[in-house]
Amino acid sequence: MTTTLVRAAVVALALALAACAEDGVAADKTAEEKDAKALADSAIPVEVARPVRGEMLAMYSGTATLEAEADAKVVAKVGGEVRRLLVEEGDQVKAGQVLAVLDDRQLRLQAAQTRAALAKAERDFNRQVELHQKGLVSAGAFEGLKYDLDNQRAADDLASLSLSYSEIRAPFAGVVSERQVKLGQEIAIGTTMFRVTDPTPLKAAVYVPERELARLKPGQSASIAVDALAGRQFPAIVKLVSPTVDAATATFKVTLEVNDPKGDLKPGMFSRVGIVFERRSEALTIPRAALLDTDGASNVFVVNGGKAEQRAIKTGLSNAGKIEVTQGLTGTEQVVIVGQNGLKDGNPVRVVSLEQTAKSGS
């Protein structure tokens, strides 16, 4: 009987000890879960991106107004009434094509008068040649006749030239961009009648700060974007780089030639210019938003084992929201691009998307 009681007591004690052990394990497990939950709750939500390898361009950006290579006002070199108008705005014209005709009756009469006077001077001179050869006319008188003849020839040429000016001609091939006279209008010498423009090729002049002078050279590639054409881009090339700097503005002029084979661009359009002065084909890049500027040094945060790790990096080219990393990253890291401003080295982080962050915030 005594043995039986002892055995029962031992069993009861063992059961009690087992129950206590189970309660301790459960308590430890609950504490660990609470710690993990607290750690998760304290983790800072961030968005990350991996570095990308690709082409990186260093560009100068500016604005310019498109200009025609040849653009000229056609002015009247003689006065008179506009008798005929042969072209209208928008017409394509060839070099030397007649654009308008002025009243030339007076000019024709003046040309006929000078021709008659020239013919008389030539007859008089020819008669005196034989007499001069026989010594019947003095050398001085003969020279005077020769000068008179030359003067009359010049007067005849001048009258013919004035007559030709009654036909208003295009100075070069292009497009009539403006007509500023009307049929029957009486115009004076120097009146602007037309404007002719040759839109091929179009040029864009951009004024660049002097610090970029050593980087820009003729032949470099460029592009322009035109707001009037919904931001369409057109290729261009640097044609001229001014060797002098304007002291008043500390800028120098760079002239671009724009490639527009379809003729969609027009002189006077506003454009945004990008000039490529350096190109790297396999650059390691990250979003510029990831960069932290700390005491003049460049740093980023990467996610390593659920914690934020600050990395010092060296940067290179920068363009269009991206920046090149030349040292400090291998390309396999998760770089924090949103939420890094409040981070410290070693802070627990939780990678989320912008959409998840927005939902949790609401």
C-alpha positions as YAML, in Angstrom:
chain: A
units: angstrom
residues:
- id: 1
  name: MET
  ca: [0.00, 0.00, 0.00]
- id: 2
  name: THR
  ca: [2.81, 2.34, 0.88]
- id: 3
  name: THR
  ca: [4.62, 1.54, -2.37]
- id: 4
  name: THR
  ca: [1.49, 2.27, -4.35]
- id: 5
  name: LEU
  ca: [1.10, 5.66, -2.75]
- id: 6
  name: VAL
  ca: [4.70, 6.54, -3.47]
- id: 7
  name: ARG
  ca: [4.32, 5.59, -7.09]
- id: 8
  name: ALA
  ca: [1.19, 7.72, -7.40]
- id: 9
  name: ALA
  ca: [2.97, 10.68, -5.86]
- id: 10
  name: VAL
  ca: [5.89, 10.33, -8.27]
- id: 11
  name: VAL
  ca: [3.55, 10.20, -11.26]
- id: 12
  name: ALA
  ca: [1.66, 13.26, -10.04]
- id: 13
  name: LEU
  ca: [4.91, 15.13, -9.53]
- id: 14
  name: ALA
  ca: [6.11, 14.21, -13.03]
- id: 15
  name: LEU
  ca: [2.85, 15.37, -14.54]
- id: 16
  name: ALA
  ca: [3.09, 18.66, -12.67]
- id: 17
  name: LEU
  ca: [6.67, 19.20, -13.79]
- id: 18
  name: ALA
  ca: [5.70, 18.43, -17.44]
- id: 19
  name: ALA
  ca: [2.84, 20.88, -17.25]
- id: 20
  name: CYS
  ca: [5.16, 23.58, -15.90]
- id: 21
  name: ALA
  ca: [7.69, 22.88, -18.67]
- id: 22
  name: GLU
  ca: [4.99, 23.17, -21.32]
- id: 23
  name: ASP
  ca: [3.82, 26.44, -19.83]
- id: 24
  name: GLY
  ca: [7.42, 27.76, -19.89]
- id: 25
  name: VAL
  ca: [7.93, 26.81, -23.55]
- id: 26
  name: ALA
  ca: [4.63, 28.39, -24.49]
- id: 27
  name: ALA
  ca: [5.59, 31.54, -22.62]
- id: 28
  name: ASP
  ca: [8.97, 31.68, -24.37]
- id: 29
  name: LYS
  ca: [7.30, 31.15, -27.74]
- id: 30
  name: THR
  ca: [4.80, 33.90, -27.03]
- id: 31
  name: ALA
  ca: [7.61, 36.28, -26.03]
- id: 32
  name: GLU
  ca: [9.51, 35.54, -29.23]
- id: 33
  name: GLU
  ca: [6.39, 36.15, -31.29]
- id: 34
  name: LYS
  ca: [5.81, 39.41, -29.50]
- id: 35
  name: ASP
  ca: [9.41, 40.49, -30.12]
- id: 36
  name: ALA
  ca: [9.15, 39.58, -33.82]
- id: 37
  name: LYS
  ca: [5.86, 41.44, -34.11]
- id: 38
  name: ALA
  ca: [7.33, 44.47, -32.34]
- id: 39
  name: LEU
  ca: [10.33, 44.36, -34.67]
- id: 40
  name: ALA
  ca: [8.05, 44.11, -37.71]
- id: 41
  name: ASP
  ca: [5.91, 46.96, -36.45]
- id: 42
  name: SER
  ca: [8.98, 49.13, -35.90]
- id: 43
  name: ALA
  ca: [10.44, 48.38, -39.35]
- id: 44
  name: ILE
  ca: [10.44, 51.43, -41.62]
- id: 45
  name: PRO
  ca: [8.66, 50.92, -44.95]
- id: 46
  name: VAL
  ca: [10.91, 51.67, -47.94]
- id: 47
  name: GLU
  ca: [10.84, 51.25, -51.69]
- id: 48
  name: VAL
  ca: [13.89, 49.82, -53.40]
- id: 49
  name: ALA
  ca: [15.34, 49.41, -56.88]
- id: 50
  name: ARG
  ca: [18.26, 47.47, -58.21]
- id: 51
  name: PRO
  ca: [21.06, 49.26, -60.09]
- id: 52
  name: VAL
  ca: [20.79, 48.93, -63.86]
- id: 53
  name: ARG
  ca: [23.53, 48.75, -66.47]
- id: 54
  name: GLY
  ca: [22.99, 50.62, -69.72]
- id: 55
  name: GLU
  ca: [23.96, 53.57, -71.86]
- id: 56
  name: MET
  ca: [24.51, 56.81, -69.98]
- id: 57
  name: LEU
  ca: [24.68, 60.19, -71.66]
- id: 58
  name: ALA
  ca: [26.09, 63.42, -70.34]
- id: 59
  name: MET
  ca: [24.09, 66.24, -71.89]
- id: 60
  name: TYR
  ca: [23.80, 69.98, -71.85]
- id: 61
  name: SER
  ca: [20.18, 71.10, -71.97]
- id: 62
  name: GLY
  ca: [18.95, 74.48, -73.13]
- id: 63
  name: THR
  ca: [16.38, 76.20, -75.31]
- id: 64
  name: ALA
  ca: [16.58, 77.76, -78.76]
- id: 65
  name: THR
  ca: [14.43, 79.17, -81.55]
- id: 66
  name: LEU
  ca: [14.69, 77.40, -84.90]
- id: 67
  name: GLU
  ca: [16.11, 79.54, -87.68]
- id: 68
  name: ALA
  ca: [16.38, 79.06, -91.42]
- id: 69
  name: GLU
  ca: [19.82, 78.83, -92.98]
- id: 70
  name: ALA
  ca: [18.77, 81.38, -95.61]
- id: 71
  name: ASP
  ca: [16.15, 83.98, -94.79]
- id: 72
  name: ALA
  ca: [15.97, 87.26, -96.72]
- id: 73
  name: LYS
  ca: [13.71, 90.22, -97.28]
- id: 74
  name: VAL
  ca: [13.19, 90.99, -100.97]
- id: 75
  name: VAL
  ca: [13.18, 94.77, -101.43]
- id: 76
  name: ALA
  ca: [12.40, 96.93, -104.45]
- id: 77
  name: LYS
  ca: [15.52, 98.37, -106.08]
- id: 78
  name: VAL
  ca: [13.43, 100.70, -108.24]
- id: 79
  name: GLY
  ca: [10.14, 102.44, -107.58]
- id: 80
  name: GLY
  ca: [6.87, 102.04, -109.43]
- id: 81
  name: GLU
  ca: [3.40, 100.55, -109.47]
- id: 82
  name: VAL
  ca: [2.96, 96.83, -108.82]
- id: 83
  name: ARG
  ca: [1.53, 95.56, -112.10]
- id: 84
  name: ARG
  ca: [1.65, 91.79, -111.50]
- id: 85
  name: LEU
  ca: [1.95, 89.45, -108.52]
- id: 86
  name: LEU
  ca: [3.10, 85.99, -109.57]
- id: 87
  name: VAL
  ca: [3.48, 84.17, -106.23]
- id: 88
  name: GLU
  ca: [1.66, 83.90, -102.94]
- id: 89
  name: GLU
  ca: [2.72, 83.03, -99.40]
- id: 90
  name: GLY
  ca: [3.66, 79.37, -99.07]
- id: 91
  name: ASP
  ca: [4.69, 78.99, -102.73]
- id: 92
  name: GLN
  ca: [7.93, 77.17, -103.50]
- id: 93
  name: VAL
  ca: [10.23, 79.29, -105.68]
- id: 94
  name: LYS
  ca: [13.48, 78.74, -107.53]
- id: 95
  name: ALA
  ca: [16.52, 80.97, -107.42]
- id: 96
  name: GLY
  ca: [15.95, 83.91, -109.81]
- id: 97
  name: GLN
  ca: [12.23, 83.21, -110.28]
- id: 98
  name: VAL
  ca: [10.13, 86.34, -110.93]
- id: 99
  name: LEU
  ca: [7.91, 87.11, -107.94]
- id: 100
  name: ALA
  ca: [6.32, 90.36, -109.13]
- id: 101
  name: VAL
  ca: [6.57, 92.90, -111.95]
- id: 102
  name: LEU
  ca: [6.59, 96.69, -111.57]
- id: 103
  name: ASP
  ca: [5.52, 99.30, -114.11]
- id: 104
  name: ASP
  ca: [8.60, 99.53, -116.34]
- id: 105
  name: ARG
  ca: [7.47, 101.98, -119.06]
- id: 106
  name: GLN
  ca: [9.63, 104.86, -117.88]
- id: 107
  name: LEU
  ca: [12.59, 102.58, -117.38]
- id: 108
  name: ARG
  ca: [12.21, 101.18, -120.91]
- id: 109
  name: LEU
  ca: [12.23, 104.70, -122.36]
- id: 110
  name: GLN
  ca: [15.33, 105.58, -120.35]
- id: 111
  name: ALA
  ca: [17.04, 102.41, -121.56]
- id: 112
  name: ALA
  ca: [16.14, 103.23, -125.19]
- id: 113
  name: GLN
  ca: [17.49, 106.75, -124.73]
- id: 114
  name: THR
  ca: [20.83, 105.52, -123.40]
- id: 115
  name: ARG
  ca: [21.10, 102.93, -126.21]
- id: 116
  name: ALA
  ca: [20.61, 105.65, -128.81]
- id: 117
  name: ALA
  ca: [23.17, 107.87, -127.13]
- id: 118
  name: LEU
  ca: [25.59, 104.95, -127.01]
- id: 119
  name: ALA
  ca: [25.12, 104.21, -130.70]
- id: 120
  name: LYS
  ca: [25.86, 107.86, -131.57]
- id: 121
  name: ALA
  ca: [28.97, 107.85, -129.35]
- id: 122
  name: GLU
  ca: [30.25, 104.68, -131.00]
- id: 123
  name: ARG
  ca: [29.79, 106.16, -134.54]
- id: 124
  name: ASP
  ca: [31.57, 109.36, -133.54]
- id: 125
  name: PHE
  ca: [34.43, 107.45, -132.01]
- id: 126
  name: ASN
  ca: [34.82, 105.12, -135.01]
- id: 127
  name: ARG
  ca: [35.00, 108.12, -137.37]
- id: 128
  name: GLN
  ca: [37.69, 109.71, -135.24]
- id: 129
  name: VAL
  ca: [39.80, 106.55, -135.12]
- id: 130
  name: GLU
  ca: [40.82, 106.82, -138.77]
- id: 131
  name: LEU
  ca: [41.49, 110.56, -138.48]
- id: 132
  name: HIS
  ca: [43.56, 109.94, -135.37]
- id: 133
  name: GLN
  ca: [45.63, 107.34, -137.18]
- id: 134
  name: LYS
  ca: [46.35, 109.91, -139.94]
- id: 135
  name: GLY
  ca: [47.35, 112.50, -137.34]
- id: 136
  name: LEU
  ca: [44.42, 114.79, -138.07]
- id: 137
  name: VAL
  ca: [43.03, 114.61, -134.51]
- id: 138
  name: SER
  ca: [45.07, 115.46, -131.45]
- id: 139
  name: ALA
  ca: [45.76, 112.80, -128.86]
- id: 140
  name: GLY
  ca: [43.91, 114.80, -126.18]
- id: 141
  name: ALA
  ca: [40.76, 115.13, -128.28]
- id: 142
  name: PHE
  ca: [40.85, 111.45, -129.18]
- id: 143
  name: GLU
  ca: [41.21, 110.42, -125.52]
- id: 144
  name: GLY
  ca: [38.26, 112.63, -124.63]
- id: 145
  name: LEU
  ca: [36.11, 110.82, -127.21]
- id: 146
  name: LYS
  ca: [37.19, 107.49, -125.79]
- id: 147
  name: TYR
  ca: [36.24, 108.54, -122.25]
- id: 148
  name: ASP
  ca: [32.86, 109.79, -123.52]
- id: 149
  name: LEU
  ca: [32.23, 106.44, -125.16]
- id: 150
  name: ASP
  ca: [33.10, 104.52, -121.98]
- id: 151
  name: ASN
  ca: [30.82, 106.80, -119.96]
- id: 152
  name: GLN
  ca: [27.94, 106.25, -122.36]
- id: 153
  name: ARG
  ca: [28.43, 102.50, -122.22]
- id: 154
  name: ALA
  ca: [28.25, 102.63, -118.42]
- id: 155
  name: ALA
  ca: [25.08, 104.75, -118.60]
- id: 156
  name: ASP
  ca: [23.52, 102.22, -120.97]
- id: 157
  name: ASP
  ca: [24.46, 99.33, -118.66]
- id: 158
  name: LEU
  ca: [22.99, 101.21, -115.71]
- id: 159
  name: ALA
  ca: [19.73, 101.86, -117.56]
- id: 160
  name: SER
  ca: [19.48, 98.18, -118.54]
- id: 161
  name: LEU
  ca: [20.17, 97.16, -114.97]
- id: 162
  name: SER
  ca: [17.45, 99.47, -113.63]
- id: 163
  name: LEU
  ca: [15.03, 98.04, -116.18]
- id: 164
  name: SER
  ca: [15.83, 94.49, -115.01]
- id: 165
  name: TYR
  ca: [15.02, 95.54, -111.44]
- id: 166
  name: SER
  ca: [11.39, 96.05, -112.46]
- id: 167
  name: GLU
  ca: [11.13, 92.27, -112.25]
- id: 168
  name: ILE
  ca: [11.33, 91.29, -108.57]
- id: 169
  name: ARG
  ca: [13.19, 87.97, -108.35]
- id: 170
  name: ALA
  ca: [13.83, 85.38, -105.63]
- id: 171
  name: PRO
  ca: [17.40, 85.58, -104.31]
- id: 172
  name: PHE
  ca: [17.56, 81.81, -103.73]
- id: 173
  name: ALA
  ca: [15.38, 78.72, -103.83]
- id: 174
  name: GLY
  ca: [12.96, 78.44, -100.94]
- id: 175
  name: VAL
  ca: [9.47, 79.32, -99.76]
- id: 176
  name: VAL
  ca: [7.66, 82.65, -99.90]
- id: 177
  name: SER
  ca: [7.06, 83.20, -96.20]
- id: 178
  name: GLU
  ca: [5.63, 86.75, -96.48]
- id: 179
  name: ARG
  ca: [4.03, 88.99, -99.13]
- id: 180
  name: GLN
  ca: [3.89, 92.60, -98.02]
- id: 181
  name: VAL
  ca: [2.59, 94.40, -101.15]
- id: 182
  name: LYS
  ca: [-0.69, 94.47, -103.05]
- id: 183
  name: LEU
  ca: [-1.54, 94.68, -106.71]
- id: 184
  name: GLY
  ca: [-1.60, 98.28, -107.90]
- id: 185
  name: GLN
  ca: [0.33, 99.58, -104.91]
- id: 186
  name: GLU
  ca: [2.83, 102.35, -105.61]
- id: 187
  name: ILE
  ca: [6.11, 101.49, -103.94]
- id: 188
  name: ALA
  ca: [9.37, 103.34, -103.42]
- id: 189
  name: ILE
  ca: [12.94, 102.15, -103.64]
- id: 190
  name: GLY
  ca: [13.79, 100.05, -100.58]
- id: 191
  name: THR
  ca: [10.23, 98.86, -99.90]
- id: 192
  name: THR
  ca: [10.11, 95.29, -98.58]
- id: 193
  name: MET
  ca: [7.93, 93.28, -100.95]
- id: 194
  name: PHE
  ca: [8.48, 89.63, -99.98]
- id: 195
  name: ARG
  ca: [10.31, 87.43, -97.56]
- id: 196
  name: VAL
  ca: [11.85, 84.24, -98.89]
- id: 197
  name: THR
  ca: [13.02, 81.47, -96.56]
- id: 198
  name: ASP
  ca: [14.99, 78.32, -97.24]
- id: 199
  name: PRO
  ca: [14.04, 76.01, -94.36]
- id: 200
  name: THR
  ca: [16.57, 73.29, -95.19]
- id: 201
  name: PRO
  ca: [18.53, 72.83, -93.12]
- id: 202
  name: LEU
  ca: [17.13, 74.48, -90.03]
- id: 203
  name: LYS
  ca: [19.55, 75.84, -87.46]
- id: 204
  name: ALA
  ca: [19.25, 76.32, -83.71]
- id: 205
  name: ALA
  ca: [21.54, 78.66, -81.82]
- id: 206
  name: VAL
  ca: [21.94, 77.97, -78.11]
- id: 207
  name: TYR
  ca: [24.02, 80.04, -75.71]
- id: 208
  name: VAL
  ca: [25.99, 77.83, -73.33]
- id: 209
  name: PRO
  ca: [27.73, 78.81, -70.07]
- id: 210
  name: GLU
  ca: [31.47, 79.26, -70.45]
- id: 211
  name: ARG
  ca: [32.26, 76.35, -68.11]
- id: 212
  name: GLU
  ca: [31.11, 73.95, -70.87]
- id: 213
  name: LEU
  ca: [33.40, 75.40, -73.56]
- id: 214
  name: ALA
  ca: [36.00, 72.62, -73.34]
- id: 215
  name: ARG
  ca: [33.34, 69.89, -73.63]
- id: 216
  name: LEU
  ca: [31.53, 70.96, -76.79]
- id: 217
  name: LYS
  ca: [32.97, 70.43, -80.26]
- id: 218
  name: PRO
  ca: [31.64, 70.41, -83.85]
- id: 219
  name: GLY
  ca: [30.33, 67.00, -84.86]
- id: 220
  name: GLN
  ca: [28.84, 66.03, -81.50]
- id: 221
  name: SER
  ca: [25.36, 64.55, -81.61]
- id: 222
  name: ALA
  ca: [22.37, 66.43, -80.24]
- id: 223
  name: SER
  ca: [18.59, 66.40, -80.29]
- id: 224
  name: ILE
  ca: [15.77, 68.90, -80.13]
- id: 225
  name: ALA
  ca: [12.23, 68.52, -78.81]
- id: 226
  name: VAL
  ca: [9.48, 70.81, -80.07]
- id: 227
  name: ASP
  ca: [6.53, 71.63, -77.81]
- id: 228
  name: ALA
  ca: [4.35, 72.60, -80.78]
- id: 229
  name: LEU
  ca: [4.65, 69.02, -82.09]
- id: 230
  name: ALA
  ca: [3.78, 67.32, -78.78]
- id: 231
  name: GLY
  ca: [7.41, 67.10, -77.73]
- id: 232
  name: ARG
  ca: [8.59, 65.16, -80.80]
- id: 233
  name: GLN
  ca: [12.34, 64.77, -80.94]
- id: 234
  name: PHE
  ca: [14.51, 65.38, -83.97]
- id: 235
  name: PRO
  ca: [18.21, 64.48, -84.37]
- id: 236
  name: ALA
  ca: [20.72, 67.29, -84.72]
- id: 237
  name: ILE
  ca: [24.45, 67.83, -84.87]
- id: 238
  name: VAL
  ca: [26.76, 70.53, -83.56]
- id: 239
  name: LYS
  ca: [27.95, 72.52, -86.59]
- id: 240
  name: LEU
  ca: [29.69, 75.53, -85.06]
- id: 241
  name: VAL
  ca: [31.13, 76.39, -81.66]
- id: 242
  name: SER
  ca: [32.04, 80.02, -81.16]
- id: 243
  name: PRO
  ca: [35.68, 80.43, -80.07]
- id: 244
  name: THR
  ca: [34.85, 83.52, -78.00]
- id: 245
  name: VAL
  ca: [32.83, 84.07, -74.83]
- id: 246
  name: ASP
  ca: [30.44, 86.98, -74.46]
- id: 247
  name: ALA
  ca: [31.78, 88.91, -71.46]
- id: 248
  name: ALA
  ca: [28.35, 90.38, -70.67]
- id: 249
  name: THR
  ca: [26.58, 87.01, -70.35]
- id: 250
  name: ALA
  ca: [29.53, 84.62, -69.79]
- id: 251
  name: THR
  ca: [28.14, 82.40, -72.57]
- id: 252
  name: PHE
  ca: [29.29, 81.23, -75.98]
- id: 253
  name: LYS
  ca: [27.22, 80.43, -79.05]
- id: 254
  name: VAL
  ca: [26.72, 76.86, -80.27]
- id: 255
  name: THR
  ca: [24.95, 76.35, -83.61]
- id: 256
  name: LEU
  ca: [23.10, 73.10, -84.31]
- id: 257
  name: GLU
  ca: [21.92, 71.74, -87.63]
- id: 258
  name: VAL
  ca: [18.59, 69.89, -87.38]
- id: 259
  name: ASN
  ca: [17.70, 66.86, -89.47]
- id: 260
  name: ASP
  ca: [14.08, 67.18, -90.63]
- id: 261
  name: PRO
  ca: [13.68, 65.36, -93.96]
- id: 262
  name: LYS
  ca: [9.86, 65.56, -93.90]
- id: 263
  name: GLY
  ca: [9.79, 69.31, -93.32]
- id: 264
  name: ASP
  ca: [7.65, 69.15, -90.18]
- id: 265
  name: LEU
  ca: [9.65, 71.86, -88.43]
- id: 266
  name: LYS
  ca: [9.20, 75.53, -89.22]
- id: 267
  name: PRO
  ca: [11.45, 78.53, -88.65]
- id: 268
  name: GLY
  ca: [10.56, 80.36, -85.46]
- id: 269
  name: MET
  ca: [9.47, 77.27, -83.50]
- id: 270
  name: PHE
  ca: [10.56, 77.04, -79.86]
- id: 271
  name: SER
  ca: [12.70, 73.99, -79.12]
- id: 272
  name: ARG
  ca: [14.38, 72.28, -76.19]
- id: 273
  name: VAL
  ca: [17.95, 71.33, -77.00]
- id: 274
  name: GLY
  ca: [20.08, 68.49, -75.66]
- id: 275
  name: ILE
  ca: [23.75, 68.26, -76.66]
- id: 276
  name: VAL
  ca: [25.54, 64.98, -75.90]
- id: 277
  name: PHE
  ca: [29.14, 65.61, -74.89]
- id: 278
  name: GLU
  ca: [29.92, 62.22, -73.32]
- id: 279
  name: ARG
  ca: [28.53, 58.71, -73.77]
- id: 280
  name: ARG
  ca: [29.14, 55.51, -71.75]
- id: 281
  name: SER
  ca: [27.65, 52.24, -72.95]
- id: 282
  name: GLU
  ca: [27.77, 50.04, -69.80]
- id: 283
  name: ALA
  ca: [27.29, 52.47, -66.95]
- id: 284
  name: LEU
  ca: [25.89, 51.26, -63.62]
- id: 285
  name: THR
  ca: [23.03, 53.64, -62.79]
- id: 286
  name: ILE
  ca: [20.57, 54.23, -59.97]
- id: 287
  name: PRO
  ca: [17.68, 56.70, -59.64]
- id: 288
  name: ARG
  ca: [18.98, 60.09, -58.60]
- id: 289
  name: ALA
  ca: [16.33, 60.14, -55.85]
- id: 290
  name: ALA
  ca: [18.29, 57.46, -53.96]
- id: 291
  name: LEU
  ca: [21.28, 59.73, -53.45]
- id: 292
  name: LEU
  ca: [22.04, 61.25, -50.07]
- id: 293
  name: ASP
  ca: [24.46, 64.15, -49.95]
- id: 294
  name: THR
  ca: [26.13, 64.01, -46.53]
- id: 295
  name: ASP
  ca: [28.85, 66.57, -45.85]
- id: 296
  name: GLY
  ca: [29.75, 66.69, -49.51]
- id: 297
  name: ALA
  ca: [29.98, 62.88, -49.81]
- id: 298
  name: SER
  ca: [27.55, 60.74, -51.81]
- id: 299
  name: ASN
  ca: [25.78, 57.94, -49.92]
- id: 300
  name: VAL
  ca: [22.90, 55.54, -50.43]
- id: 301
  name: PHE
  ca: [21.07, 53.04, -48.24]
- id: 302
  name: VAL
  ca: [20.81, 49.40, -49.28]
- id: 303
  name: VAL
  ca: [18.68, 46.67, -47.69]
- id: 304
  name: ASN
  ca: [20.82, 43.93, -46.19]
- id: 305
  name: GLY
  ca: [19.19, 41.21, -44.08]
- id: 306
  name: GLY
  ca: [16.11, 43.33, -43.40]
- id: 307
  name: LYS
  ca: [18.16, 46.25, -42.15]
- id: 308
  name: ALA
  ca: [19.32, 49.50, -43.68]
- id: 309
  name: GLU
  ca: [23.00, 49.69, -44.50]
- id: 310
  name: GLN
  ca: [24.56, 53.00, -45.49]
- id: 311
  name: ARG
  ca: [27.04, 52.85, -48.36]
- id: 312
  name: ALA
  ca: [29.45, 55.52, -49.51]
- id: 313
  name: ILE
  ca: [29.56, 55.69, -53.31]
- id: 314
  name: LYS
  ca: [31.30, 57.64, -56.04]
- id: 315
  name: THR
  ca: [29.22, 59.04, -58.86]
- id: 316
  name: GLY
  ca: [29.83, 59.91, -62.50]
- id: 317
  name: LEU
  ca: [27.50, 61.10, -65.23]
- id: 318
  name: SER
  ca: [24.00, 62.32, -64.47]
- id: 319
  name: ASN
  ca: [21.06, 62.65, -66.84]
- id: 320
  name: ALA
  ca: [17.26, 62.41, -66.92]
- id: 321
  name: GLY
  ca: [16.76, 61.43, -63.28]
- id: 322
  name: LYS
  ca: [19.54, 58.82, -63.29]
- id: 323
  name: ILE
  ca: [23.07, 58.98, -61.92]
- id: 324
  name: GLU
  ca: [26.05, 56.77, -62.65]
- id: 325
  name: VAL
  ca: [27.73, 54.89, -59.79]
- id: 326
  name: THR
  ca: [31.44, 54.32, -60.40]
- id: 327
  name: GLN
  ca: [32.34, 52.87, -57.00]
- id: 328
  name: GLY
  ca: [30.54, 51.45, -53.96]
- id: 329
  name: LEU
  ca: [27.90, 49.20, -55.59]
- id: 330
  name: THR
  ca: [28.18, 45.91, -57.46]
- id: 331
  name: GLY
  ca: [24.76, 46.02, -59.13]
- id: 332
  name: THR
  ca: [23.11, 43.26, -57.06]
- id: 333
  name: GLU
  ca: [22.01, 45.41, -54.11]
- id: 334
  name: GLN
  ca: [18.54, 46.64, -53.26]
- id: 335
  name: VAL
  ca: [18.96, 50.41, -53.15]
- id: 336
  name: VAL
  ca: [16.45, 52.41, -51.15]
- id: 337
  name: ILE
  ca: [14.84, 55.06, -53.36]
- id: 338
  name: VAL
  ca: [11.87, 56.08, -51.18]
- id: 339
  name: GLY
  ca: [11.98, 56.49, -47.41]
- id: 340
  name: GLN
  ca: [15.74, 56.83, -47.04]
- id: 341
  name: ASN
  ca: [15.77, 60.35, -45.66]
- id: 342
  name: GLY
  ca: [14.77, 59.25, -42.14]
- id: 343
  name: LEU
  ca: [16.90, 56.12, -42.06]
- id: 344
  name: LYS
  ca: [19.93, 55.41, -39.93]
- id: 345
  name: ASP
  ca: [22.48, 52.68, -40.39]
- id: 346
  name: GLY
  ca: [21.08, 49.46, -38.90]
- id: 347
  name: ASN
  ca: [17.42, 50.50, -38.81]
- id: 348
  name: PRO
  ca: [15.03, 47.60, -39.53]
- id: 349
  name: VAL
  ca: [13.24, 48.15, -42.83]
- id: 350
  name: ARG
  ca: [10.34, 46.59, -44.67]
- id: 351
  name: VAL
  ca: [10.31, 46.64, -48.46]
- id: 352
  name: VAL
  ca: [6.97, 47.79, -49.83]
- id: 353
  name: SER
  ca: [5.67, 49.36, -52.98]
- id: 354
  name: LEU
  ca: [4.37, 52.90, -53.26]
- id: 355
  name: GLU
  ca: [0.85, 51.56, -53.74]
- id: 356
  name: GLN
  ca: [1.05, 49.53, -50.51]
- id: 357
  name: THR
  ca: [2.37, 52.51, -48.61]
- id: 358
  name: ALA
  ca: [-0.47, 54.66, -49.90]
- id: 359
  name: LYS
  ca: [-3.09, 52.06, -48.90]
- id: 360
  name: SER
  ca: [-1.65, 51.58, -45.41]
- id: 361
  name: GLY
  ca: [-1.57, 55.36, -44.98]
- id: 362
  name: SER
  ca: [-5.23, 55.64, -45.82]
...
